[in-house]
């Protein structure tokens, strides 16, 4: 089981929903689609497994957790 949480730039929670997915890849795809559907793709978000494992993350500074700092 996975979960997605989206925040505005002030830290207010905009979305907090479970995602039904079998793999990290599927959770990312479903989460990204949900962000597009709700027009939240520019907001800070996190997609995580309910065990606590972070799958994808966009910080309030617009950097994904997988992007390297310059």
ChimeraX commands (.cxc) that place a marker at each C-alpha (Angstrom):
marker #1 position 0.00,0.00,0.00 radius 0.5
marker #1 position 1.23,3.48,-0.90 radius 0.5
marker #1 position 0.21,6.99,0.00 radius 0.5
marker #1 position 0.50,10.48,-1.52 radius 0.5
marker #1 position 0.52,13.76,0.36 radius 0.5
marker #1 position 0.60,17.21,-1.28 radius 0.5
marker #1 position 1.24,20.51,0.50 radius 0.5
marker #1 position 0.97,24.13,-0.51 radius 0.5
marker #1 position 4.05,26.33,-0.14 radius 0.5
marker #1 position 2.92,27.36,3.35 radius 0.5
marker #1 position 2.79,23.74,4.53 radius 0.5
marker #1 position -1.01,23.35,4.43 radius 0.5
marker #1 position -2.06,19.84,3.36 radius 0.5
marker #1 position -3.89,19.90,0.00 radius 0.5
marker #1 position -4.16,16.17,-0.62 radius 0.5
marker #1 position -3.73,13.11,1.55 radius 0.5
marker #1 position -4.80,9.87,-0.15 radius 0.5
marker #1 position -3.89,6.20,-0.31 radius 0.5
marker #1 position -2.64,4.77,-3.61 radius 0.5
marker #1 position -3.40,1.19,-4.58 radius 0.5
marker #1 position -0.24,-0.10,-6.29 radius 0.5
marker #1 position 1.82,-3.28,-6.36 radius 0.5
marker #1 position 5.23,-1.69,-7.06 radius 0.5
marker #1 position 7.10,1.57,-6.55 radius 0.5
marker #1 position 6.95,2.20,-10.29 radius 0.5
marker #1 position 3.17,1.77,-10.36 radius 0.5
marker #1 position 2.79,4.03,-7.29 radius 0.5
marker #1 position 4.88,6.75,-8.97 radius 0.5
marker #1 position 2.79,6.55,-12.15 radius 0.5
marker #1 position -0.51,6.68,-10.26 radius 0.5
marker #1 position 0.75,9.49,-8.04 radius 0.5
marker #1 position 1.97,11.58,-10.97 radius 0.5
marker #1 position -1.36,11.09,-12.74 radius 0.5
marker #1 position -3.25,12.20,-9.63 radius 0.5
marker #1 position -1.02,15.29,-9.41 radius 0.5
marker #1 position -1.83,16.13,-13.03 radius 0.5
marker #1 position -5.56,15.48,-12.60 radius 0.5
marker #1 position -5.76,17.80,-9.60 radius 0.5
marker #1 position -3.22,20.29,-11.06 radius 0.5
marker #1 position -0.88,19.86,-8.07 radius 0.5
marker #1 position 2.27,18.91,-10.02 radius 0.5
marker #1 position 4.05,22.16,-9.02 radius 0.5
marker #1 position 3.37,21.70,-5.29 radius 0.5
marker #1 position 5.59,19.92,-2.79 radius 0.5
marker #1 position 4.56,16.26,-2.53 radius 0.5
marker #1 position 5.65,12.87,-1.33 radius 0.5
marker #1 position 4.74,9.39,-2.45 radius 0.5
marker #1 position 5.63,6.72,0.06 radius 0.5
marker #1 position 5.04,3.11,0.96 radius 0.5
marker #1 position 3.07,2.72,4.19 radius 0.5
marker #1 position 6.14,1.00,5.68 radius 0.5
marker #1 position 7.75,4.47,5.59 radius 0.5
marker #1 position 9.91,4.02,2.47 radius 0.5
marker #1 position 9.97,7.21,0.41 radius 0.5
marker #1 position 9.24,6.51,-3.26 radius 0.5
marker #1 position 9.25,10.03,-4.71 radius 0.5
marker #1 position 9.47,13.50,-3.22 radius 0.5
marker #1 position 9.33,17.09,-4.44 radius 0.5
marker #1 position 10.47,19.64,-1.86 radius 0.5
marker #1 position 9.09,23.12,-1.44 radius 0.5
marker #1 position 12.18,24.33,-3.28 radius 0.5
marker #1 position 11.16,22.39,-6.39 radius 0.5
marker #1 position 13.88,19.73,-6.16 radius 0.5
marker #1 position 13.09,16.05,-6.40 radius 0.5
marker #1 position 14.83,13.83,-3.92 radius 0.5
marker #1 position 16.52,12.02,-6.81 radius 0.5
marker #1 position 18.04,15.24,-8.26 radius 0.5
marker #1 position 21.64,15.94,-7.33 radius 0.5
marker #1 position 22.54,19.23,-5.77 radius 0.5
marker #1 position 24.86,21.41,-7.86 radius 0.5
marker link #1:1,2 radius 0.2
marker link #1:2,3 radius 0.2
marker link #1:3,4 radius 0.2
marker link #1:4,5 radius 0.2
marker link #1:5,6 radius 0.2
marker link #1:6,7 radius 0.2
marker link #1:7,8 radius 0.2
marker link #1:8,9 radius 0.2
marker link #1:9,10 radius 0.2
marker link #1:10,11 radius 0.2
marker link #1:11,12 radius 0.2
marker link #1:12,13 radius 0.2
marker link #1:13,14 radius 0.2
marker link #1:14,15 radius 0.2
marker link #1:15,16 radius 0.2
marker link #1:16,17 radius 0.2
marker link #1:17,18 radius 0.2
marker link #1:18,19 radius 0.2
marker link #1:19,20 radius 0.2
marker link #1:20,21 radius 0.2
marker link #1:21,22 radius 0.2
marker link #1:22,23 radius 0.2
marker link #1:23,24 radius 0.2
marker link #1:24,25 radius 0.2
marker link #1:25,26 radius 0.2
marker link #1:26,27 radius 0.2
marker link #1:27,28 radius 0.2
marker link #1:28,29 radius 0.2
marker link #1:29,30 radius 0.2
marker link #1:30,31 radius 0.2
marker link #1:31,32 radius 0.2
marker link #1:32,33 radius 0.2
marker link #1:33,34 radius 0.2
marker link #1:34,35 radius 0.2
marker link #1:35,36 radius 0.2
marker link #1:36,37 radius 0.2
marker link #1:37,38 radius 0.2
marker link #1:38,39 radius 0.2
marker link #1:39,40 radius 0.2
marker link #1:40,41 radius 0.2
marker link #1:41,42 radius 0.2
marker link #1:42,43 radius 0.2
marker link #1:43,44 radius 0.2
marker link #1:44,45 radius 0.2
marker link #1:45,46 radius 0.2
marker link #1:46,47 radius 0.2
marker link #1:47,48 radius 0.2
marker link #1:48,49 radius 0.2
marker link #1:49,50 radius 0.2
marker link #1:50,51 radius 0.2
marker link #1:51,52 radius 0.2
marker link #1:52,53 radius 0.2
marker link #1:53,54 radius 0.2
marker link #1:54,55 radius 0.2
marker link #1:55,56 radius 0.2
marker link #1:56,57 radius 0.2
marker link #1:57,58 radius 0.2
marker link #1:58,59 radius 0.2
marker link #1:59,60 radius 0.2
marker link #1:60,61 radius 0.2
marker link #1:61,62 radius 0.2
marker link #1:62,63 radius 0.2
marker link #1:63,64 radius 0.2
marker link #1:64,65 radius 0.2
marker link #1:65,66 radius 0.2
marker link #1:66,67 radius 0.2
marker link #1:67,68 radius 0.2
marker link #1:68,69 radius 0.2
marker link #1:69,70 radius 0.2
view
